[in-house]
Amino acid sequence: MEVAVAGFIGVLIGALLVMITFNLRIRYDERKDQRRRQLEHKVKEIETLIQLNKKINEILQKRPSLMEEYVSFDGFDDCYITIDDFAYLQSFAAQNNFYLPSYILEEFFKKIAQRKVILSPDETMKIGGYAYKGGRVILEHFSDDLTELINERKNQLQSLSGETLTYFS
């Protein structure tokens, strides 16, 4: 009888140990999967910010080939954004709003909309887009903000990937 009780207690202790280790393993796998998703999200966020920053820098680099058709306010202050580029920026912001900080985009579109120069439809079609007085400064600040966000996200990604996972954390 004592052997049966001792065997039964041994089976209970073994079952308890298996349950504890199984529970630890499941929690470890869940934390590992959650961390993987966080890392993927940060990488996608960084890629989206880099892509938007490239487009902003591309807009800043554009100069029309026919200078007599170019509307200029000040060589350092003006910005020429084609209708296609502006529509691209708006659609890019709408499509990637999960990865982009909305407060920065809202401020950018609000500031840039206030600086749009009203031209006749013929003039707008002739130059191929919109002209923004002081838009270059806004685009440069927006690009700087994006670069700062990219660096911040990279630091977060590095600290997140540097953390070690343990069974008991």
MIKOL-482422 format. One line per 8 residues: their letters; for each residue x, z, y of N, C-alpha, C, O, CB. Coordinates in Angstrom, 1 decimal. Glycine has a CB too. Layout:
BEGIN
A) X Z Y X Z Y X Z Y X Z Y X Z Y  ...
//
This chain:
BEGIN
MEVAVAGF) 0.8 0.0 -1.2 0.0 0.0 0.0 0.9 0.0 1.3 0.6 -0.7 2.2 -0.9 1.2 0.0  1.9 0.8 1.3 2.8 0.8 2.4 3.5 -0.5 2.6 3.7 -0.9 3.8 3.9 1.9 2.2  3.8 -1.2 1.6 4.4 -2.5 1.7 3.4 -3.5 2.3 3.8 -4.3 3.2 4.9 -3.0 0.3  2.2 -3.4 2.0 1.2 -4.3 2.5 1.0 -4.1 4.0 0.9 -5.0 4.8 -0.2 -4.2 1.8  0.9 -2.8 4.4 0.8 -2.4 5.8 2.0 -2.9 6.6 1.9 -3.4 7.7 0.6 -0.9 6.0  3.2 -2.6 6.1 4.4 -3.0 6.7 4.5 -4.6 6.9 4.9 -5.1 7.9 5.7 -2.5 6.0  4.0 -5.3 5.8 4.0 -6.7 5.9 3.0 -7.2 6.9 3.2 -8.2 7.6 3.6 -7.3 4.5  1.8 -6.5 7.0 0.8 -6.9 8.0 1.3 -6.7 9.4 1.0 -7.5 10.3 -0.5 -6.1 7.7
IGVLIGAL) 1.9 -5.6 9.6 2.5 -5.3 10.9 3.6 -6.3 11.3 3.7 -6.7 12.4 3.1 -3.8 11.0  4.4 -6.7 10.3 5.4 -7.7 10.6 4.8 -9.0 10.9 5.3 -9.7 11.8 6.3 -7.9 9.3  3.7 -9.4 10.2 3.0 -10.6 10.6 2.4 -10.6 12.0 2.5 -11.5 12.7 1.9 -10.9 9.5  1.8 -9.4 12.4 1.3 -9.2 13.7 2.4 -9.3 14.8 2.2 -10.0 15.8 0.5 -7.9 13.8  3.5 -8.7 14.5 4.6 -8.8 15.5 5.1 -10.2 15.6 5.4 -10.7 16.7 5.7 -7.8 15.1  5.2 -10.9 14.5 5.7 -12.3 14.5 4.7 -13.2 15.3 5.1 -14.0 16.0 5.9 -12.8 13.1  3.4 -12.9 15.0 2.4 -13.7 15.7 2.4 -13.5 17.2 2.3 -14.4 18.0 1.0 -13.4 15.2  2.6 -12.2 17.6 2.7 -11.8 19.0 4.0 -12.5 19.7 3.9 -13.0 20.8 2.8 -10.3 19.2
LVMITFNL) 5.1 -12.5 19.0 6.3 -13.1 19.5 6.1 -14.6 19.7 6.5 -15.2 20.6 7.5 -12.9 18.6  5.4 -15.3 18.7 5.2 -16.7 18.8 4.2 -17.0 19.9 4.5 -18.0 20.7 4.5 -17.2 17.5  3.2 -16.2 20.1 2.3 -16.4 21.3 3.0 -16.2 22.6 2.8 -17.0 23.5 1.1 -15.4 21.2  3.9 -15.2 22.7 4.6 -15.0 24.0 5.6 -16.2 24.2 5.6 -16.7 25.3 5.4 -13.7 23.9  6.3 -16.6 23.2 7.3 -17.7 23.4 6.5 -19.0 23.7 7.0 -19.9 24.5 8.2 -17.9 22.2  5.4 -19.2 23.0 4.6 -20.4 23.3 4.0 -20.5 24.7 4.1 -21.5 25.3 3.4 -20.5 22.2  3.6 -19.3 25.2 3.1 -19.2 26.5 4.2 -19.4 27.5 4.0 -20.1 28.5 2.4 -17.8 26.8  5.4 -18.9 27.3 6.5 -19.1 28.2 6.9 -20.6 28.2 7.2 -21.1 29.3 7.7 -18.3 27.7
RIRYDERK) 6.9 -21.2 27.1 7.2 -22.7 27.0 6.2 -23.5 27.8 6.6 -24.5 28.5 7.3 -23.1 25.6  4.9 -23.2 27.6 3.9 -24.0 28.3 4.0 -23.8 29.8 3.9 -24.8 30.6 2.5 -23.6 27.9  4.2 -22.6 30.3 4.4 -22.3 31.7 5.7 -23.0 32.2 5.6 -23.6 33.3 4.5 -20.8 32.0  6.7 -23.0 31.5 8.0 -23.7 31.8 7.7 -25.2 32.0 8.1 -25.8 33.0 9.1 -23.5 30.8  7.0 -25.8 31.0 6.7 -27.3 31.1 5.8 -27.6 32.3 6.0 -28.6 32.9 6.0 -27.7 29.8  4.9 -26.7 32.6 4.0 -27.0 33.8 4.8 -26.9 35.0 4.6 -27.7 35.9 2.9 -25.9 33.8  5.7 -25.9 35.2 6.5 -25.8 36.4 7.5 -27.0 36.5 7.7 -27.5 37.6 7.3 -24.5 36.4  8.0 -27.5 35.4 8.9 -28.6 35.4 8.1 -29.9 35.8 8.6 -30.7 36.6 9.5 -28.8 34.0
DQRRRQLE) 6.9 -30.1 35.3 6.1 -31.2 35.7 5.7 -31.1 37.1 5.7 -32.1 37.8 4.8 -31.3 34.8  5.4 -30.0 37.6 5.0 -29.8 39.0 6.2 -30.1 39.9 6.0 -30.7 41.0 4.5 -28.3 39.3  7.3 -29.6 39.5 8.6 -29.9 40.3 8.9 -31.4 40.3 9.3 -31.9 41.4 9.8 -29.1 39.8  8.7 -32.1 39.2 8.9 -33.5 39.1 8.0 -34.2 40.1 8.4 -35.2 40.8 8.7 -34.0 37.7  6.7 -33.8 40.1 5.7 -34.5 41.0 6.1 -34.2 42.5 6.0 -35.1 43.3 4.3 -33.9 40.7  6.6 -33.0 42.8 7.0 -32.7 44.2 8.2 -33.6 44.6 8.3 -34.1 45.7 7.4 -31.2 44.3  9.2 -33.7 43.6 10.3 -34.6 43.9 9.9 -36.0 44.1 10.4 -36.7 45.0 11.3 -34.5 42.8  9.0 -36.5 43.3 8.5 -37.9 43.5 7.8 -38.1 44.8 7.9 -39.1 45.5 7.6 -38.3 42.3
HKVKEIET) 7.0 -37.1 45.2 6.3 -37.1 46.5 7.3 -37.1 47.6 7.1 -37.9 48.6 5.3 -35.9 46.6  8.3 -36.3 47.6 9.3 -36.3 48.7 10.0 -37.6 48.7 10.3 -38.1 49.8 10.3 -35.1 48.4  10.4 -38.2 47.6 11.1 -39.5 47.6 10.2 -40.6 48.2 10.7 -41.4 49.0 11.5 -39.9 46.1  8.9 -40.6 47.8 8.0 -41.6 48.3 7.8 -41.4 49.8 7.7 -42.4 50.6 6.6 -41.5 47.6  7.8 -40.1 50.3 7.6 -39.8 51.7 8.9 -40.3 52.5 8.7 -40.9 53.5 7.4 -38.3 51.9  10.0 -40.1 51.9 11.3 -40.6 52.6 11.3 -42.1 52.6 11.6 -42.7 53.6 12.5 -40.0 51.8  10.9 -42.8 51.5 10.9 -44.2 51.5 9.9 -44.8 52.5 10.2 -45.8 53.2 10.6 -44.7 50.1  8.8 -44.2 52.6 7.8 -44.6 53.6 8.3 -44.5 55.0 8.1 -45.4 55.9 6.5 -43.9 53.4
LIQLNKKI) 8.9 -43.3 55.3 9.4 -43.1 56.7 10.6 -44.1 57.0 10.6 -44.6 58.1 10.0 -41.7 56.8  11.4 -44.4 56.0 12.5 -45.3 56.2 11.9 -46.7 56.5 12.4 -47.4 57.3 13.4 -45.3 55.0  10.9 -47.1 55.7 10.3 -48.4 55.9 9.7 -48.6 57.3 9.8 -49.6 57.9 9.3 -48.7 54.8  9.0 -47.5 57.7 8.4 -47.5 59.1 9.5 -47.6 60.1 9.3 -48.3 61.1 7.5 -46.3 59.3  10.5 -46.8 60.0 11.6 -46.8 60.9 12.3 -48.2 61.0 12.7 -48.6 62.1 12.6 -45.7 60.6  12.4 -48.9 59.9 13.0 -50.2 59.9 12.2 -51.2 60.7 12.7 -52.0 61.4 13.2 -50.7 58.4  10.8 -51.1 60.5 9.9 -51.9 61.2 10.0 -51.7 62.7 10.0 -52.6 63.5 8.5 -51.8 60.7  10.1 -50.4 63.1 10.2 -50.0 64.5 11.5 -50.6 65.1 11.5 -51.2 66.2 10.1 -48.5 64.7
NEILQKRP) 12.6 -50.5 64.4 13.9 -51.0 64.8 13.9 -52.5 64.9 14.5 -53.1 65.7 15.0 -50.5 63.9  13.2 -53.1 63.9 13.0 -54.6 64.0 12.2 -55.0 65.2 12.6 -56.0 65.8 12.3 -55.1 62.7  11.2 -54.3 65.6 10.5 -54.6 66.8 11.3 -54.4 68.0 11.3 -55.2 69.0 9.2 -53.7 66.9  12.2 -53.4 68.0 13.0 -53.2 69.2 14.1 -54.3 69.3 14.6 -54.5 70.4 13.7 -51.8 69.0  14.5 -54.9 68.2 15.5 -55.9 68.2 15.0 -57.3 68.6 15.7 -58.2 69.0 16.2 -56.0 66.9  13.7 -57.4 68.6 13.1 -58.8 68.8 13.2 -59.2 70.3 13.0 -58.4 71.2 11.6 -58.8 68.4  13.6 -60.4 70.5 13.6 -61.0 71.8 13.1 -62.4 71.6 13.5 -63.1 70.6 15.1 -61.0 72.4  12.2 -62.9 72.4 11.7 -64.2 72.3 12.8 -65.3 72.5 13.7 -65.1 73.3 10.5 -64.5 73.2
SLMEEYVS) 12.6 -66.4 71.8 13.7 -67.4 72.0 13.5 -68.2 73.3 14.5 -68.7 73.8 13.6 -68.4 70.8  12.3 -68.2 73.8 12.0 -68.9 75.1 11.9 -67.9 76.2 10.9 -67.3 76.4 10.8 -69.8 75.0  13.0 -67.7 76.9 13.0 -66.6 77.9 12.1 -66.8 79.1 11.7 -65.9 79.7 14.4 -66.4 78.4  11.8 -68.1 79.4 10.9 -68.3 80.6 9.5 -67.9 80.3 8.7 -67.7 81.2 10.9 -69.8 81.0  9.1 -67.8 79.0 7.8 -67.3 78.6 7.7 -65.8 78.4 6.7 -65.3 78.1 7.4 -68.0 77.3  8.8 -65.1 78.6 8.9 -63.7 78.3 8.5 -62.9 79.5 8.9 -63.2 80.6 10.3 -63.3 77.9  7.5 -62.0 79.3 7.1 -61.1 80.4 8.1 -59.9 80.5 8.2 -59.2 79.5 5.6 -60.6 80.2  8.7 -59.7 81.6 9.7 -58.7 81.7 9.3 -57.8 82.9 9.0 -58.2 84.0 11.1 -59.3 81.9
FDGFDDCY) 9.4 -56.5 82.6 9.2 -55.5 83.7 10.5 -54.9 84.1 10.8 -54.8 85.3 8.3 -54.4 83.2  11.4 -54.6 83.2 12.7 -54.1 83.4 13.4 -54.3 82.1 12.9 -54.1 81.0 12.7 -52.5 83.8  14.7 -54.8 82.2 15.4 -55.1 81.0 15.6 -54.0 80.0 15.6 -54.2 78.8 16.7 -55.6 81.4  15.6 -52.8 80.5 15.8 -51.6 79.6 14.5 -50.9 79.3 14.4 -50.1 78.4 16.7 -50.6 80.2  13.4 -51.3 80.0 12.2 -50.5 79.9 11.1 -51.3 79.2 10.1 -50.7 78.7 11.7 -50.1 81.2  11.2 -52.6 79.0 10.1 -53.3 78.4 10.2 -53.4 76.9 11.2 -53.1 76.3 10.1 -54.7 79.0  9.1 -53.8 76.3 9.0 -54.0 74.9 8.0 -55.1 74.6 6.9 -55.1 75.2 8.6 -52.6 74.2  8.3 -55.9 73.7 7.5 -57.0 73.3 7.1 -56.8 71.9 7.9 -56.9 71.0 8.3 -58.4 73.5
ITIDDFAY) 5.8 -56.6 71.7 5.3 -56.4 70.3 4.2 -57.5 70.1 3.3 -57.7 70.8 4.6 -55.0 70.2  4.5 -58.3 69.0 3.5 -59.3 68.7 2.2 -58.7 68.1 2.2 -57.5 67.7 4.1 -60.3 67.7  1.2 -59.5 68.2 -0.1 -59.0 67.7 0.0 -58.6 66.2 -0.5 -57.6 65.7 -1.2 -60.0 67.9  0.8 -59.4 65.5 1.0 -59.2 64.0 1.8 -57.9 63.8 1.4 -57.1 62.9 1.8 -60.4 63.4  2.8 -57.6 64.6 3.5 -56.4 64.4 2.7 -55.2 64.7 2.7 -54.2 64.0 4.8 -56.4 65.4  1.9 -55.3 65.8 1.0 -54.1 66.1 0.0 -53.9 65.0 -0.3 -52.7 64.7 0.3 -54.4 67.5  -0.6 -55.0 64.5 -1.6 -54.8 63.4 -0.9 -54.3 62.2 -1.5 -53.5 61.4 -2.2 -56.2 63.1  0.4 -54.7 61.9 1.1 -54.2 60.8 1.3 -52.7 60.9 1.1 -52.0 60.0 2.4 -54.9 60.7
LQSFAAQN) 1.7 -52.3 62.1 2.0 -50.8 62.3 0.7 -50.0 62.1 0.7 -49.0 61.5 2.5 -50.6 63.7  -0.4 -50.5 62.6 -1.7 -49.8 62.4 -2.1 -49.8 60.9 -2.5 -48.8 60.4 -2.8 -50.4 63.3  -2.0 -50.9 60.3 -2.4 -50.9 58.8 -1.4 -50.1 58.0 -1.8 -49.5 57.0 -2.5 -52.4 58.4  -0.1 -50.2 58.3 0.8 -49.4 57.6 0.5 -47.9 57.7 0.6 -47.2 56.7 2.3 -49.7 58.0  0.2 -47.5 58.9 -0.1 -46.1 59.2 -1.4 -45.7 58.4 -1.5 -44.6 57.9 -0.3 -45.8 60.7  -2.4 -46.6 58.3 -3.6 -46.3 57.6 -3.4 -46.3 56.1 -4.0 -45.4 55.5 -4.7 -47.4 58.0  -2.6 -47.2 55.6 -2.4 -47.2 54.2 -1.5 -46.1 53.6 -1.7 -45.6 52.5 -1.8 -48.5 53.8  -0.6 -45.6 54.5 0.3 -44.6 54.0 0.1 -43.3 54.7 1.1 -42.5 54.9 1.8 -45.1 54.3
NFYLPSYI) -1.1 -43.0 55.1 -1.3 -41.8 55.9 -1.1 -40.5 55.0 -0.9 -39.4 55.6 -2.8 -41.7 56.4  -1.1 -40.6 53.7 -0.8 -39.4 52.9 0.7 -39.0 53.0 1.0 -37.9 52.9 -1.1 -39.7 51.4  1.6 -40.0 53.2 3.0 -39.7 53.3 3.5 -39.6 54.7 4.7 -39.2 54.9 3.7 -40.8 52.6  2.8 -40.0 55.7 3.2 -40.0 57.1 2.6 -38.8 57.8 1.4 -38.5 57.6 2.9 -41.3 57.8  3.4 -38.2 58.7 2.8 -37.1 59.5 1.8 -37.7 60.6 2.2 -38.4 61.4 3.9 -36.3 60.2  0.6 -37.3 60.5 -0.5 -38.0 61.3 -0.3 -37.6 62.8 -0.7 -38.4 63.6 -1.8 -37.6 60.8  0.2 -36.4 63.1 0.3 -36.0 64.5 1.3 -36.9 65.2 1.0 -37.2 66.4 0.7 -34.5 64.6  2.3 -37.3 64.6 3.3 -38.1 65.3 2.8 -39.5 65.5 3.0 -40.1 66.5 4.6 -38.2 64.4
LEEFFKKI) 2.1 -40.0 64.5 1.5 -41.4 64.6 0.4 -41.4 65.6 0.3 -42.4 66.4 0.9 -41.8 63.2  -0.4 -40.4 65.7 -1.5 -40.3 66.7 -0.9 -40.3 68.1 -1.4 -41.0 69.0 -2.4 -39.1 66.5  0.1 -39.5 68.3 0.8 -39.5 69.6 1.4 -40.8 69.9 1.3 -41.2 71.1 1.8 -38.4 69.6  2.0 -41.4 69.0 2.7 -42.7 69.2 1.6 -43.8 69.6 1.8 -44.5 70.6 3.4 -43.2 68.0  0.5 -43.9 68.9 -0.5 -44.9 69.2 -1.2 -44.6 70.5 -1.6 -45.5 71.2 -1.5 -45.0 68.1  -1.3 -43.3 70.8 -2.0 -42.9 72.1 -1.0 -43.3 73.2 -1.5 -43.8 74.3 -2.3 -41.4 72.1  0.2 -43.0 73.1 1.2 -43.3 74.2 1.3 -44.8 74.4 1.4 -45.3 75.5 2.5 -42.6 73.9  1.4 -45.5 73.3 1.7 -47.0 73.4 0.4 -47.7 73.9 0.6 -48.7 74.6 2.1 -47.6 72.0
AQRKVILS) -0.7 -47.2 73.6 -2.0 -47.8 74.1 -2.1 -47.7 75.6 -2.7 -48.6 76.2 -3.2 -47.2 73.4  -1.6 -46.6 76.1 -1.7 -46.4 77.6 -0.8 -47.3 78.4 -1.0 -47.5 79.6 -1.4 -44.9 77.9  0.2 -47.9 77.7 1.1 -48.7 78.4 1.0 -50.2 78.2 1.8 -51.0 78.7 2.5 -48.3 78.0  -0.1 -50.6 77.6 -0.4 -52.0 77.4 -0.7 -52.7 78.7 -1.5 -52.2 79.5 -1.6 -52.2 76.4  0.0 -53.9 78.9 -0.2 -54.6 80.1 -1.3 -55.7 79.8 -1.3 -56.4 78.8 1.1 -55.3 80.6  -2.3 -55.7 80.7 -3.4 -56.7 80.6 -2.9 -58.0 81.1 -2.6 -58.2 82.3 -4.6 -56.2 81.3  -3.0 -59.0 80.2 -2.6 -60.4 80.6 -3.8 -61.2 80.2 -4.7 -60.8 79.5 -1.4 -60.9 79.8  -3.9 -62.4 80.8 -5.0 -63.3 80.5 -4.8 -63.8 79.0 -3.7 -63.7 78.5 -5.0 -64.6 81.4
PDETMKIG) -5.9 -64.2 78.4 -5.8 -64.6 77.0 -4.8 -65.8 76.8 -4.1 -65.9 75.8 -7.1 -65.1 76.4  -4.7 -66.7 77.8 -3.7 -67.8 77.7 -2.3 -67.3 77.7 -1.5 -67.7 77.0 -4.0 -68.8 78.8  -2.0 -66.3 78.7 -0.7 -65.8 78.7 -0.3 -65.0 77.5 0.8 -65.1 77.0 -0.6 -64.8 80.0  -1.3 -64.3 76.9 -1.0 -63.5 75.7 -0.7 -64.5 74.6 0.2 -64.2 73.8 -2.3 -62.6 75.4  -1.5 -65.5 74.4 -1.3 -66.5 73.4 0.1 -67.3 73.6 0.7 -67.6 72.7 -2.4 -67.5 73.3  0.4 -67.5 74.9 1.6 -68.2 75.2 2.8 -67.4 74.8 3.8 -68.0 74.2 1.7 -68.5 76.7  2.8 -66.1 75.0 4.0 -65.3 74.7 3.9 -64.8 73.2 4.9 -64.3 72.7 4.2 -64.2 75.6  2.7 -64.9 72.6 2.6 -64.6 71.2 2.3 -63.1 71.0 2.4 -62.7 69.8 3.7 -65.0 70.5
GYAYKGGR) 2.0 -62.3 72.0 1.7 -60.9 71.7 1.5 -60.1 72.9 1.1 -60.6 74.0 2.9 -60.3 71.0  1.6 -58.9 72.8 1.4 -57.9 73.8 2.7 -57.5 74.5 3.8 -57.7 73.9 0.7 -56.6 73.3  2.5 -57.1 75.8 3.7 -56.6 76.5 3.3 -55.1 76.9 2.2 -54.9 77.3 4.0 -57.4 77.8  4.3 -54.3 76.7 4.1 -52.8 77.0 5.1 -52.4 78.0 6.3 -52.5 77.8 4.1 -52.0 75.7  4.6 -51.9 79.1 5.5 -51.4 80.2 6.0 -50.0 79.7 5.2 -49.1 79.6 4.8 -51.4 81.6  7.3 -49.8 79.6 7.8 -48.6 79.1 7.7 -48.4 77.6 8.0 -47.3 77.1 7.1 -47.4 79.9  7.3 -49.4 76.9 7.1 -49.3 75.5 8.4 -49.1 74.7 8.5 -48.5 73.7 6.4 -50.5 75.0  9.5 -49.6 75.3 10.8 -49.5 74.6 11.2 -48.0 74.5 11.7 -47.6 73.4 11.9 -50.3 75.4
VILEHFSD) 11.0 -47.2 75.5 11.4 -45.8 75.5 10.5 -45.1 74.4 11.0 -44.3 73.7 11.2 -45.2 76.9  9.2 -45.4 74.4 8.3 -44.8 73.4 8.8 -45.2 72.0 8.8 -44.3 71.1 6.9 -45.2 73.6  9.1 -46.4 71.7 9.5 -46.9 70.4 10.9 -46.2 70.0 11.0 -45.8 68.9 9.7 -48.4 70.4  11.8 -46.1 71.0 13.0 -45.4 70.7 12.8 -43.9 70.4 13.5 -43.4 69.4 14.0 -45.6 71.9  12.0 -43.3 71.1 11.7 -41.9 70.8 11.0 -41.7 69.4 11.3 -40.8 68.7 10.8 -41.2 71.9  10.1 -42.7 69.2 9.4 -42.6 67.9 10.4 -42.8 66.7 10.3 -42.2 65.7 8.3 -43.7 67.8  11.3 -43.8 66.9 12.4 -44.0 65.9 13.2 -42.8 65.7 13.6 -42.4 64.6 13.2 -45.2 66.3  13.6 -42.1 66.8 14.4 -40.9 66.7 13.6 -39.8 66.0 14.2 -39.1 65.2 14.7 -40.4 68.1
DLTELINE) 12.3 -39.7 66.3 11.5 -38.7 65.6 11.4 -39.0 64.1 11.5 -38.1 63.2 10.0 -38.7 66.1  11.3 -40.3 63.7 11.3 -40.7 62.3 12.6 -40.4 61.6 12.6 -39.9 60.5 10.9 -42.2 62.2  13.7 -40.6 62.3 15.0 -40.3 61.8 15.2 -38.8 61.5 15.7 -38.4 60.5 16.1 -40.8 62.7  14.7 -38.0 62.5 14.7 -36.6 62.3 13.9 -36.1 61.1 14.3 -35.2 60.4 14.2 -35.9 63.6  12.7 -36.7 61.0 11.8 -36.4 59.8 12.5 -36.8 58.5 12.4 -36.1 57.5 10.5 -37.1 60.0  13.2 -38.0 58.5 13.8 -38.4 57.3 14.9 -37.4 56.9 15.0 -37.0 55.7 14.4 -39.8 57.5  15.7 -37.0 57.9 16.8 -36.0 57.6 16.2 -34.7 57.1 16.7 -34.1 56.2 17.7 -35.8 58.8  15.1 -34.3 57.7 14.5 -33.0 57.3 13.9 -33.1 55.8 14.1 -32.2 55.0 13.3 -32.7 58.3
RKNQLQSL) 13.3 -34.3 55.5 12.8 -34.5 54.2 13.9 -34.6 53.2 13.8 -34.1 52.0 11.9 -35.7 54.1  15.0 -35.2 53.5 16.2 -35.2 52.6 16.7 -33.8 52.3 17.1 -33.5 51.2 17.3 -36.1 53.2  16.8 -33.0 53.4 17.2 -31.6 53.1 16.3 -30.9 52.2 16.7 -30.1 51.4 17.4 -30.9 54.5  15.0 -31.1 52.4 14.0 -30.4 51.6 14.1 -30.9 50.1 14.0 -30.2 49.2 12.6 -30.7 52.1  14.4 -32.2 50.0 14.5 -32.8 48.6 15.8 -32.2 48.0 15.8 -31.9 46.8 14.6 -34.3 48.7  16.8 -32.1 48.7 18.1 -31.6 48.2 17.9 -30.1 47.8 18.4 -29.7 46.7 19.2 -31.7 49.2  17.2 -29.3 48.6 17.0 -27.9 48.2 16.1 -27.8 47.0 16.2 -26.9 46.2 16.5 -27.1 49.4  15.1 -28.6 47.0 14.1 -28.6 45.9 14.8 -29.0 44.6 14.5 -28.5 43.5 12.9 -29.5 46.2
SGETLTYF) 15.6 -30.0 44.6 16.3 -30.5 43.4 17.4 -29.5 43.0 17.8 -29.5 41.8 16.8 -31.9 43.6  17.9 -28.7 43.9 18.9 -27.8 43.6 18.5 -26.5 42.9 19.2 -25.8 42.3 19.7 -27.4 44.8  17.2 -26.2 43.0 16.6 -25.0 42.4 16.7 -25.2 40.8 16.4 -26.2 40.3 15.2 -24.8 42.8  17.0 -24.1 40.2 17.0 -24.1 38.7 15.7 -23.5 38.2 15.2 -22.6 38.7 18.2 -23.3 38.2  15.3 -24.1 37.1 14.1 -23.6 36.4 14.5 -22.7 35.3 15.4 -23.1 34.5 13.2 -24.7 36.0  13.8 -21.6 35.2 14.1 -20.7 34.0 12.7 -20.4 33.4 11.7 -20.6 33.9 14.8 -19.4 34.5  12.8 -19.8 32.2 11.6 -19.5 31.5 10.8 -18.3 32.2 9.6 -18.2 32.0 11.9 -19.1 30.1  11.6 -17.4 32.8 11.0 -16.2 33.4 10.8 -16.3 34.9 10.5 -15.2 35.5 11.8 -15.1 33.0
S) 11.0 -17.4 35.5 10.7 -17.5 37.0 9.3 -17.7 37.3 9.0 -17.8 38.5 11.6 -18.6 37.6
//
